[in-house]
Amino acid sequence: MDRDMLILNISRFAAAKDESPSGACLAAGVGKNFVSELKRGKTPSVAAVADLAAHLGVSVSDLIGDARQPEEAPELLACWAELNEEGREALLHVAQGFVYSGIYKNDDPAAVDQKEA
């Protein structure tokens, strides 16, 4: 398990619920210092990760970052987590414009297969 990815995902999913990471951890019953402990190298219990995932409304796989993602995704997700609702809508609009224009669309069949995996 990649602790950095877990920490990033806690921040991202908590932000989506308008919660701070420590607030989400406290509400999930894993303790408000859960993220700090991860940063110090503590390995979380499966039960704690499951409880936090349930509170955040995501799967354990989503929370620990088990899904295959491009290498750029953590940086993009970190930026997304920092944006407010208006910023997220603006960024989504720009990204959709890129996709719909066809200019920047990924035509690599291997990339399409990886997204479906």
N, CA, C and O atoms as a GROMACS GRO file, in nm:
protein
  468
    1MET      N    1   0.084  -0.118   0.000
    1MET     CA    2   0.000   0.000   0.000
    1MET      C    3   0.089   0.124   0.000
    1MET      O    4   0.186   0.132   0.074
    2ASP      N    5   0.054   0.219  -0.084
    2ASP     CA    6   0.127   0.344  -0.095
    2ASP      C    7   0.067   0.444   0.004
    2ASP      O    8  -0.043   0.495  -0.017
    3ARG      N    9   0.140   0.472   0.111
    3ARG     CA   10   0.088   0.565   0.215
    3ARG      C   11   0.060   0.704   0.158
    3ARG      O   12  -0.040   0.767   0.194
    4ASP      N   13   0.148   0.752   0.068
    4ASP     CA   14   0.127   0.885   0.011
    4ASP      C   15  -0.004   0.891  -0.068
    4ASP      O   16  -0.077   0.990  -0.062
    5MET      N   17  -0.033   0.783  -0.141
    5MET     CA   18  -0.158   0.779  -0.217
    5MET      C   19  -0.278   0.775  -0.122
    5MET      O   20  -0.380   0.840  -0.147
    6LEU      N   21  -0.266   0.698  -0.015
    6LEU     CA   22  -0.373   0.692   0.084
    6LEU      C   23  -0.398   0.829   0.145
    6LEU      O   24  -0.513   0.872   0.157
    7ILE      N   25  -0.292   0.898   0.182
    7ILE     CA   26  -0.305   1.032   0.241
    7ILE      C   27  -0.370   1.128   0.142
    7ILE      O   28  -0.460   1.204   0.177
    8LEU      N   29  -0.324   1.123   0.017
    8LEU     CA   30  -0.381   1.209  -0.087
    8LEU      C   31  -0.530   1.179  -0.106
    8LEU      O   32  -0.611   1.271  -0.117
    9ASN      N   33  -0.565   1.051  -0.111
    9ASN     CA   34  -0.705   1.014  -0.132
    9ASN      C   35  -0.793   1.051  -0.013
    9ASN      O   36  -0.909   1.089  -0.031
   10ILE      N   37  -0.739   1.041   0.108
   10ILE     CA   38  -0.817   1.086   0.224
   10ILE      C   39  -0.850   1.234   0.209
   10ILE      O   40  -0.964   1.275   0.231
   11SER      N   41  -0.751   1.312   0.171
   11SER     CA   42  -0.773   1.456   0.151
   11SER      C   43  -0.874   1.482   0.041
   11SER      O   44  -0.964   1.565   0.055
   12ARG      N   45  -0.858   1.410  -0.069
   12ARG     CA   46  -0.946   1.430  -0.185
   12ARG      C   47  -1.091   1.394  -0.153
   12ARG      O   48  -1.182   1.471  -0.180
   13PHE      N   49  -1.112   1.277  -0.094
   13PHE     CA   50  -1.248   1.233  -0.067
   13PHE      C   51  -1.311   1.313   0.048
   13PHE      O   52  -1.432   1.337   0.048
   14ALA      N   53  -1.231   1.353   0.144
   14ALA     CA   54  -1.283   1.438   0.252
   14ALA      C   55  -1.326   1.574   0.195
   14ALA      O   56  -1.431   1.626   0.231
   15ALA      N   57  -1.243   1.630   0.108
   15ALA     CA   58  -1.277   1.759   0.047
   15ALA      C   59  -1.407   1.750  -0.033
   15ALA      O   60  -1.486   1.844  -0.036
   16ALA      N   61  -1.428   1.637  -0.098
   16ALA     CA   62  -1.552   1.617  -0.175
   16ALA      C   63  -1.675   1.619  -0.084
   16ALA      O   64  -1.786   1.648  -0.129
   17LYS      N   65  -1.655   1.587   0.044
   17LYS     CA   66  -1.764   1.590   0.142
   17LYS      C   67  -1.761   1.718   0.226
   17LYS      O   68  -1.832   1.729   0.326
   18ASP      N   69  -1.679   1.814   0.184
   18ASP     CA   70  -1.661   1.940   0.258
   18ASP      C   71  -1.616   1.915   0.402
   18ASP      O   72  -1.664   1.979   0.496
   19GLU      N   73  -1.525   1.820   0.417
   19GLU     CA   74  -1.468   1.789   0.548
   19GLU      C   75  -1.317   1.803   0.540
   19GLU      O   76  -1.257   1.791   0.433
   20SER      N   77  -1.256   1.830   0.652
   20SER     CA   78  -1.111   1.826   0.659
   20SER      C   79  -1.071   1.679   0.673
   20SER      O   80  -1.151   1.598   0.717
   21PRO      N   81  -0.948   1.645   0.635
   21PRO     CA   82  -0.904   1.506   0.653
   21PRO      C   83  -0.914   1.462   0.800
   21PRO      O   84  -0.958   1.350   0.827
   22SER      N   85  -0.871   1.547   0.893
   22SER     CA   86  -0.878   1.507   1.034
   22SER      C   87  -1.022   1.495   1.081
   22SER      O   88  -1.054   1.407   1.162
   23GLY      N   89  -1.110   1.581   1.032
   23GLY     CA   90  -1.251   1.573   1.067
   23GLY      C   91  -1.315   1.446   1.015
   23GLY      O   92  -1.396   1.383   1.085
   24ALA      N   93  -1.280   1.407   0.894
   24ALA     CA   94  -1.333   1.283   0.837
   24ALA      C   95  -1.283   1.162   0.916
   24ALA      O   96  -1.359   1.069   0.943
   25CYS      N   97  -1.156   1.165   0.953
   25CYS     CA   98  -1.098   1.054   1.031
   25CYS      C   99  -1.165   1.044   1.168
   25CYS      O  100  -1.195   0.935   1.216
   26LEU      N  101  -1.187   1.158   1.230
   26LEU     CA  102  -1.253   1.160   1.360
   26LEU      C  103  -1.396   1.106   1.348
   26LEU      O  104  -1.438   1.024   1.430
   27ALA      N  105  -1.469   1.153   1.246
   27ALA     CA  106  -1.606   1.108   1.226
   27ALA      C  107  -1.614   0.958   1.194
   27ALA      O  108  -1.712   0.892   1.228
   28ALA      N  109  -1.511   0.906   1.128
   28ALA     CA  110  -1.508   0.763   1.094
   28ALA      C  111  -1.468   0.676   1.213
   28ALA      O  112  -1.480   0.554   1.208
   29GLY      N  113  -1.421   0.741   1.320
   29GLY     CA  114  -1.383   0.666   1.439
   29GLY      C  115  -1.241   0.612   1.438
   29GLY      O  116  -1.206   0.526   1.518
   30VAL      N  117  -1.158   0.664   1.346
   30VAL     CA  118  -1.020   0.615   1.339
   30VAL      C  119  -0.922   0.711   1.408
   30VAL      O  120  -0.802   0.684   1.416
   31GLY      N  121  -0.974   0.821   1.457
   31GLY     CA  122  -0.892   0.917   1.530
   31GLY      C  123  -0.849   1.034   1.444
   31GLY      O  124  -0.815   1.017   1.327
   32LYS      N  125  -0.851   1.152   1.502
   32LYS     CA  126  -0.819   1.272   1.423
   32LYS      C  127  -0.672   1.278   1.383
   32LYS      O  128  -0.637   1.354   1.292
   33ASN      N  129  -0.585   1.199   1.448
   33ASN     CA  130  -0.442   1.198   1.415
   33ASN      C  131  -0.405   1.088   1.316
   33ASN      O  132  -0.287   1.061   1.294
   34PHE      N  133  -0.504   1.025   1.256
   34PHE     CA  134  -0.481   0.914   1.164
   34PHE      C  135  -0.385   0.951   1.052
   34PHE      O  136  -0.291   0.877   1.023
   35VAL      N  137  -0.408   1.067   0.987
   35VAL     CA  138  -0.323   1.109   0.876
   35VAL      C  139  -0.182   1.140   0.925
   35VAL      O  140  -0.084   1.105   0.860
   36SER      N  141  -0.171   1.206   1.039
   36SER     CA  142  -0.039   1.236   1.096
   36SER      C  143   0.039   1.108   1.124
   36SER      O  144   0.159   1.101   1.101
   37GLU      N  145  -0.030   1.008   1.175
   37GLU     CA  146   0.034   0.880   1.203
   37GLU      C  147   0.081   0.813   1.074
   37GLU      O  148   0.188   0.753   1.070
   38LEU      N  149   0.000   0.824   0.969
   38LEU     CA  150   0.041   0.769   0.839
   38LEU      C  151   0.168   0.838   0.790
   38LEU      O  152   0.260   0.774   0.740
   39LYS      N  153   0.171   0.970   0.806
   39LYS     CA  154   0.288   1.047   0.761
   39LYS      C  155   0.414   1.007   0.838
   39LYS      O  156   0.525   1.016   0.786
   40ARG      N  157   0.397   0.964   0.962
   40ARG     CA  158   0.511   0.920   1.044
   40ARG      C  159   0.548   0.774   1.018
   40ARG      O  160   0.640   0.721   1.080
   41GLY      N  161   0.476   0.709   0.925
   41GLY     CA  162   0.513   0.572   0.887
   41GLY      C  163   0.430   0.462   0.947
   41GLY      O  164   0.457   0.345   0.921
   42LYS      N  165   0.329   0.495   1.027
   42LYS     CA  166   0.246   0.390   1.087
   42LYS      C  167   0.163   0.322   0.978
   42LYS      O  168   0.108   0.387   0.890
   43THR      N  169   0.155   0.190   0.987
   43THR     CA  170   0.072   0.113   0.895
   43THR      C  171  -0.067   0.103   0.955
   43THR      O  172  -0.083   0.057   1.068
   44PRO      N  173  -0.169   0.145   0.879
   44PRO     CA  174  -0.305   0.142   0.933
   44PRO      C  175  -0.362   0.000   0.934
   44PRO      O  176  -0.320  -0.086   0.856
   45SER      N  177  -0.456  -0.022   1.022
   45SER     CA  178  -0.524  -0.152   1.023
   45SER      C  179  -0.624  -0.157   0.908
   45SER      O  180  -0.671  -0.054   0.860
   46VAL      N  181  -0.654  -0.278   0.866
   46VAL     CA  182  -0.754  -0.297   0.760
   46VAL      C  183  -0.888  -0.242   0.807
   46VAL      O  184  -0.961  -0.180   0.729
   47ALA      N  185  -0.921  -0.264   0.933
   47ALA     CA  186  -1.049  -0.217   0.987
   47ALA      C  187  -1.058  -0.064   0.983
   47ALA      O  188  -1.162  -0.009   0.949
   48ALA      N  189  -0.949   0.004   1.017
   48ALA     CA  190  -0.949   0.150   1.016
   48ALA      C  191  -0.969   0.204   0.874
   48ALA      O  192  -1.046   0.297   0.852
   49VAL      N  193  -0.899   0.143   0.779
   49VAL     CA  194  -0.913   0.186   0.639
   49VAL      C  195  -1.056   0.160   0.591
   49VAL      O  196  -1.114   0.243   0.521
   50ALA      N  197  -1.112   0.046   0.628
   50ALA     CA  198  -1.249   0.012   0.589
   50ALA      C  199  -1.349   0.109   0.651
   50ALA      O  200  -1.443   0.152   0.584
   51ASP      N  201  -1.331   0.143   0.778
   51ASP     CA  202  -1.421   0.238   0.845
   51ASP      C  203  -1.414   0.375   0.780
   51ASP      O  204  -1.516   0.440   0.760
   52LEU      N  205  -1.293   0.419   0.748
   52LEU     CA  206  -1.276   0.550   0.685
   52LEU      C  207  -1.337   0.550   0.545
   52LEU      O  208  -1.404   0.646   0.506
   53ALA      N  209  -1.315   0.443   0.470
   53ALA     CA  210  -1.374   0.433   0.336
   53ALA      C  211  -1.527   0.438   0.344
   53ALA      O  212  -1.591   0.507   0.265
   54ALA      N  213  -1.583   0.367   0.439
   54ALA     CA  214  -1.729   0.367   0.456
   54ALA      C  215  -1.780   0.507   0.488
   54ALA      O  216  -1.880   0.552   0.432
   55HIS      N  217  -1.711   0.577   0.578
   55HIS     CA  218  -1.752   0.713   0.612
   55HIS      C  219  -1.745   0.805   0.491
   55HIS      O  220  -1.833   0.888   0.470
   56LEU      N  221  -1.641   0.789   0.411
   56LEU     CA  222  -1.623   0.876   0.294
   56LEU      C  223  -1.710   0.834   0.176
   56LEU      O  224  -1.721   0.907   0.077
   57GLY      N  225  -1.772   0.717   0.187
   57GLY     CA  226  -1.862   0.671   0.080
   57GLY      C  227  -1.789   0.619  -0.043
   57GLY      O  228  -1.838   0.632  -0.155
   58VAL      N  229  -1.670   0.561  -0.021
   58VAL     CA  230  -1.592   0.506  -0.131
   58VAL      C  231  -1.550   0.364  -0.096
   58VAL      O  232  -1.564   0.321   0.018
   59SER      N  233  -1.500   0.293  -0.194
   59SER     CA  234  -1.450   0.158  -0.167
   59SER      C  235  -1.311   0.166  -0.105
   59SER      O  236  -1.242   0.267  -0.116
   60VAL      N  237  -1.272   0.059  -0.040
   60VAL     CA  238  -1.137   0.051   0.015
   60VAL      C  239  -1.035   0.065  -0.098
   60VAL      O  240  -0.933   0.132  -0.082
   61SER      N  241  -1.063   0.000  -0.212
   61SER     CA  242  -0.972   0.010  -0.327
   61SER      C  243  -0.956   0.154  -0.372
   61SER      O  244  -0.844   0.197  -0.403
   62ASP      N  245  -1.066   0.228  -0.377
   62ASP     CA  246  -1.057   0.370  -0.415
   62ASP      C  247  -0.975   0.447  -0.313
   62ASP      O  248  -0.893   0.531  -0.350
   63LEU      N  249  -0.997   0.419  -0.186
   63LEU     CA  250  -0.928   0.494  -0.082
   63LEU      C  251  -0.777   0.468  -0.082
   63LEU      O  252  -0.698   0.560  -0.066
   64ILE      N  253  -0.738   0.343  -0.099
   64ILE     CA  254  -0.595   0.315  -0.095
   64ILE      C  255  -0.528   0.337  -0.230
   64ILE      O  256  -0.406   0.326  -0.242
   65GLY      N  257  -0.608   0.370  -0.332
   65GLY     CA  258  -0.550   0.398  -0.462
   65GLY      C  259  -0.512   0.274  -0.537
   65GLY      O  260  -0.417   0.273  -0.615
   66ASP      N  261  -0.587   0.166  -0.514
   66ASP     CA  262  -0.558   0.039  -0.577
   66ASP      C  263  -0.593   0.039  -0.725
   66ASP      O  264  -0.536  -0.038  -0.802
   67ALA      N  265  -0.686   0.125  -0.765
   67ALA     CA  266  -0.726   0.131  -0.906
   67ALA      C  267  -0.608   0.181  -0.989
   67ALA      O  268  -0.531   0.266  -0.944
   68ARG      N  269  -0.595   0.130  -1.108
   68ARG     CA  270  -0.488   0.174  -1.197
   68ARG      C  271  -0.516   0.317  -1.240
   68ARG      O  272  -0.625   0.350  -1.287
   69GLN      N  273  -0.415   0.401  -1.224
   69GLN     CA  274  -0.428   0.542  -1.261
   69GLN      C  275  -0.300   0.584  -1.331
   69GLN      O  276  -0.192   0.532  -1.302
   70PRO      N  277  -0.311   0.680  -1.423
   70PRO     CA  278  -0.190   0.732  -1.484
   70PRO      C  279  -0.100   0.794  -1.377
   70PRO      O  280  -0.147   0.835  -1.271
   71GLU      N  281   0.030   0.799  -1.406
   71GLU     CA  282   0.123   0.856  -1.309
   71GLU      C  283   0.091   1.000  -1.275
   71GLU      O  284   0.124   1.046  -1.166
   72GLU      N  285   0.026   1.072  -1.366
   72GLU     CA  286  -0.006   1.212  -1.343
   72GLU      C  287  -0.123   1.230  -1.246
   72GLU      O  288  -0.143   1.339  -1.193
   73ALA      N  289  -0.201   1.125  -1.225
   73ALA     CA  290  -0.324   1.138  -1.148
   73ALA      C  291  -0.304   1.192  -1.006
   73ALA      O  292  -0.381   1.279  -0.966
   74PRO      N  293  -0.206   1.148  -0.929
   74PRO     CA  294  -0.192   1.203  -0.794
   74PRO      C  295  -0.175   1.355  -0.792
   74PRO      O  296  -0.233   1.422  -0.707
   75GLU      N  297  -0.097   1.408  -0.885
   75GLU     CA  298  -0.079   1.553  -0.890
   75GLU      C  299  -0.210   1.622  -0.929
   75GLU      O  300  -0.246   1.724  -0.871
   76LEU      N  301  -0.280   1.566  -1.026
   76LEU     CA  302  -0.408   1.623  -1.067
   76LEU      C  303  -0.511   1.615  -0.955
   76LEU      O  304  -0.587   1.709  -0.932
   77LEU      N  305  -0.513   1.502  -0.885
   77LEU     CA  306  -0.608   1.485  -0.776
   77LEU      C  307  -0.578   1.581  -0.661
   77LEU      O  308  -0.670   1.631  -0.596
   78ALA      N  309  -0.451   1.605  -0.636
   78ALA     CA  310  -0.414   1.700  -0.531
   78ALA      C  311  -0.462   1.840  -0.567
   78ALA      O  312  -0.512   1.913  -0.481
   79CYS      N  313  -0.446   1.878  -0.692
   79CYS     CA  314  -0.495   2.008  -0.737
   79CYS      C  315  -0.647   2.015  -0.724
   79CYS      O  316  -0.702   2.115  -0.677
   80TRP      N  317  -0.714   1.908  -0.767
   80TRP     CA  318  -0.860   1.902  -0.759
   80TRP      C  319  -0.908   1.922  -0.615
   80TRP      O  320  -1.004   1.994  -0.590
   81ALA      N  321  -0.840   1.857  -0.521
   81ALA     CA  322  -0.879   1.864  -0.380
   81ALA      C  323  -0.867   2.006  -0.326
   81ALA      O  324  -0.937   2.042  -0.231
   82GLU      N  325  -0.779   2.086  -0.383
   82GLU     CA  326  -0.758   2.222  -0.336
   82GLU      C  327  -0.860   2.322  -0.391
   82GLU      O  328  -0.873   2.432  -0.339
   83LEU      N  329  -0.932   2.282  -0.494
   83LEU     CA  330  -1.027   2.374  -0.559
   83LEU      C  331  -1.161   2.377  -0.488
   83LEU      O  332  -1.206   2.276  -0.432
   84ASN      N  333  -1.225   2.495  -0.491
   84ASN     CA  334  -1.362   2.504  -0.441
   84ASN      C  335  -1.457   2.459  -0.552
   84ASN      O  336  -1.413   2.425  -0.662
   85GLU      N  337  -1.586   2.459  -0.524
   85GLU     CA  338  -1.686   2.411  -0.621
   85GLU      C  339  -1.676   2.486  -0.754
   85GLU      O  340  -1.681   2.423  -0.861
   86GLU      N  341  -1.663   2.615  -0.748
   86GLU     CA  342  -1.655   2.696  -0.872
   86GLU      C  343  -1.529   2.660  -0.952
   86GLU      O  344  -1.534   2.649  -1.074
   87GLY      N  345  -1.417   2.644  -0.882
   87GLY     CA  346  -1.294   2.606  -0.950
   87GLY      C  347  -1.302   2.469  -1.013
   87GLY      O  348  -1.250   2.447  -1.122
   88ARG      N  349  -1.368   2.376  -0.943
   88ARG     CA  350  -1.383   2.241  -0.999
   88ARG      C  351  -1.469   2.242  -1.124
   88ARG      O  352  -1.439   2.174  -1.221
   89GLU      N  353  -1.577   2.320  -1.121
   89GLU     CA  354  -1.663   2.330  -1.239
   89GLU      C  355  -1.586   2.390  -1.356
   89GLU      O  356  -1.600   2.344  -1.469
   90ALA      N  357  -1.506   2.493  -1.330
   90ALA     CA  358  -1.429   2.557  -1.435
   90ALA      C  359  -1.326   2.460  -1.494
   90ALA      O  360  -1.311   2.452  -1.616
   91LEU      N  361  -1.257   2.386  -1.407
   91LEU     CA  362  -1.156   2.291  -1.455
   91LEU      C  363  -1.222   2.179  -1.535
   91LEU      O  364  -1.170   2.139  -1.639
   92LEU      N  365  -1.335   2.129  -1.489
   92LEU     CA  366  -1.407   2.025  -1.561
   92LEU      C  367  -1.449   2.075  -1.699
   92LEU      O  368  -1.439   2.002  -1.798
   93HIS      N  369  -1.496   2.198  -1.706
   93HIS     CA  370  -1.538   2.258  -1.833
   93HIS      C  371  -1.420   2.264  -1.931
   93HIS      O  372  -1.434   2.232  -2.048
   94VAL      N  373  -1.304   2.305  -1.882
   94VAL     CA  374  -1.184   2.313  -1.966
   94VAL      C  375  -1.146   2.172  -2.014
   94VAL      O  376  -1.117   2.152  -2.132
   95ALA      N  377  -1.144   2.075  -1.921
   95ALA     CA  378  -1.107   1.938  -1.958
   95ALA      C  379  -1.203   1.880  -2.060
   95ALA      O  380  -1.161   1.813  -2.155
   96GLN      N  381  -1.333   1.905  -2.043
   96GLN     CA  382  -1.432   1.856  -2.139
   96GLN      C  383  -1.410   1.921  -2.276
   96GLN      O  384  -1.428   1.856  -2.379
   97GLY      N  385  -1.374   2.048  -2.275
   97GLY     CA  386  -1.343   2.116  -2.401
   97GLY      C  387  -1.227   2.050  -2.474
   97GLY      O  388  -1.231   2.034  -2.596
   98PHE      N  389  -1.124   2.011  -2.398
   98PHE     CA  390  -1.011   1.941  -2.459
   98PHE      C  391  -1.056   1.809  -2.520
   98PHE      O  392  -1.018   1.777  -2.633
   99VAL      N  393  -1.136   1.734  -2.447
   99VAL     CA  394  -1.181   1.603  -2.496
   99VAL      C  395  -1.271   1.620  -2.618
   99VAL      O  396  -1.252   1.553  -2.719
  100TYR      N  397  -1.368   1.709  -2.608
  100TYR     CA  398  -1.464   1.726  -2.717
  100TYR      C  399  -1.401   1.782  -2.843
  100TYR      O  400  -1.449   1.756  -2.953
  101SER      N  401  -1.293   1.860  -2.829
  101SER     CA  402  -1.228   1.917  -2.948
  101SER      C  403  -1.163   1.808  -3.031
  101SER      O  404  -1.147   1.823  -3.152
  102GLY      N  405  -1.125   1.698  -2.967
  102GLY     CA  406  -1.060   1.588  -3.036
  102GLY      C  407  -0.911   1.611  -3.056
  102GLY      O  408  -0.838   1.517  -3.090
  103ILE      N  409  -0.865   1.732  -3.037
  103ILE     CA  410  -0.724   1.765  -3.059
  103ILE      C  411  -0.635   1.692  -2.959
  103ILE      O  412  -0.529   1.642  -2.995
  104TYR      N  413  -0.678   1.686  -2.833
  104TYR     CA  414  -0.596   1.630  -2.727
  104TYR      C  415  -0.640   1.489  -2.686
  104TYR      O  416  -0.586   1.433  -2.591
  105LYS      N  417  -0.735   1.432  -2.757
  105LYS     CA  418  -0.789   1.302  -2.720
  105LYS      C  419  -0.687   1.192  -2.741
  105LYS      O  420  -0.616   1.189  -2.842
  106ASN      N  421  -0.679   1.100  -2.644
  106ASN     CA  422  -0.585   0.989  -2.650
  106ASN      C  423  -0.644   0.881  -2.740
  106ASN      O  424  -0.748   0.822  -2.708
  107ASP      N  425  -0.578   0.855  -2.851
  107ASP     CA  426  -0.625   0.753  -2.944
  107ASP      C  427  -0.548   0.621  -2.932
  107ASP      O  428  -0.562   0.533  -3.016
  108ASP      N  429  -0.469   0.609  -2.826
  108ASP     CA  430  -0.390   0.488  -2.804
  108ASP      C  431  -0.480   0.378  -2.749
  108ASP      O  432  -0.531   0.391  -2.638
  109PRO      N  433  -0.502   0.269  -2.824
  109PRO     CA  434  -0.589   0.161  -2.776
  109PRO      C  435  -0.545   0.102  -2.642
  109PRO      O  436  -0.629   0.060  -2.563
  110ALA      N  437  -0.415   0.098  -2.616
  110ALA     CA  438  -0.366   0.044  -2.490
  110ALA      C  439  -0.412   0.131  -2.372
  110ALA      O  440  -0.443   0.079  -2.265
  111ALA      N  441  -0.417   0.262  -2.391
  111ALA     CA  442  -0.463   0.352  -2.285
  111ALA      C  443  -0.611   0.332  -2.259
  111ALA      O  444  -0.654   0.337  -2.144
  112VAL      N  445  -0.689   0.308  -2.363
  112VAL     CA  446  -0.832   0.283  -2.347
  112VAL      C  447  -0.852   0.153  -2.271
  112VAL      O  448  -0.936   0.146  -2.181
  113ASP      N  449  -0.776   0.047  -2.307
  113ASP     CA  450  -0.786  -0.081  -2.237
  113ASP      C  451  -0.751  -0.067  -2.090
  113ASP      O  452  -0.815  -0.130  -2.006
  114GLN      N  453  -0.650   0.015  -2.057
  114GLN     CA  454  -0.608   0.031  -1.918
  114GLN      C  455  -0.716   0.101  -1.838
  114GLN      O  456  -0.737   0.068  -1.721
  115LYS      N  457  -0.787   0.199  -1.898
  115LYS     CA  458  -0.893   0.268  -1.826
  115LYS      C  459  -1.008   0.174  -1.793
  115LYS      O  460  -1.074   0.190  -1.690
  116GLU      N  461  -1.032   0.075  -1.880
  116GLU     CA  462  -1.143  -0.017  -1.859
  116GLU      C  463  -1.107  -0.128  -1.761
  116GLU      O  464  -1.196  -0.195  -1.707
  117ALA      N  465  -0.978  -0.149  -1.736
  117ALA     CA  466  -0.934  -0.258  -1.648
  117ALA      C  467  -0.967  -0.231  -1.504
  117ALA      O  468  -0.937  -0.313  -1.417
   0.00000   0.00000   0.00000
